[in-house]
Amino acid sequence: MLWLSYILLGMFAGVTAGLLGVGGGLIIVPVLALLLRGQGVGEDLVMHLAVGTSLATIAFTSLSSGYAHHRRGGVSWPVFARLAPGIVVGAGLGAVAAALLPAHGLRAVFGLFELAVAAQLAFGRPPAPHRQLPGPIATGFVGTAIGAVSALLGIGGGSLTVPYLVWCNVPIRTAVGTSAACGLPIALAGAAGFVITGWNAAGLPPGASGFVVWPAVAGVAIASVAFAPLGAWIAHRVPTVALRRGFALFLVALAVKVLWG
């Protein structure tokens, strides 16, 4: 039943990511927290394990998504190269910051961010282009911020990277593809940080290395990669405005559950 739960979670996360372009971490983290709590994992470990495990799954989904966008010419590798070093540094810092936060603090940060994303999905519009992409140093600092926030929350960073690139006059399709590619360094550096910072934690569940639960990674990643194309297929056949608002309500429910513990 536990494996089935991981697979169903991955299927749902994959479909919604393909359908709405919303990173799976926003779904994976709160649902994994519920599953881990049901296994009897201590409350002081649940959120850290959920975030670290979510990052590890994103390594697989971003690799698949990034390659698909690359095949269609949708990734700006020069922009990726300017963002990636800062992303790696920031993701490591985000993992350390998460390890220093108590469980209730991490819950609060994640829940509030999820509410913000829900509001953007329901009512927001893409930012209007205002400027060109800054130089390598400034872009590196932006990458560091994106990496730190993403690793702290267990997300692939698309909700941060795409609006920033669009604001900097990068075409939306290229922004989405480049963001998908940027999810890989976020996931790899962040997951490695969670493995290291949680290595000696007491009370870890079976199959965990630090704050990453590998059985969950396997089940969620395989299913999400397999079902993301289904979401993309649906997206081209169903009006997405109502779906976005319905999914926003679902994110609100998840956020309330996380905030209330």
Secondary structure, 3 states (H helix, E strand, C coil): CHHHHHHHHHHHHHHHHHHHCCCCHHHHHHHHHHHHHHCCCCHHHHHHHHHHHHHHHHHHHHHHHHHHHHHCCCCCHHHHHHHHHHHHHHHHHHHHHHHHCCHHHHHHHHHHHHHHHHHHHHHCCCCCCCCCCCCHHHHHHHHHHHHHHHHHHCCCCHHHHHHHHHHCCCCHHHHHHHHHHHHHHHHHHHHHHHHHHCCCCCCCCCCEECCEEHHHHHHHHHHHHHHHHHHHHHHCCCCHHHHHHHHHHHHHHHHHHHHHC
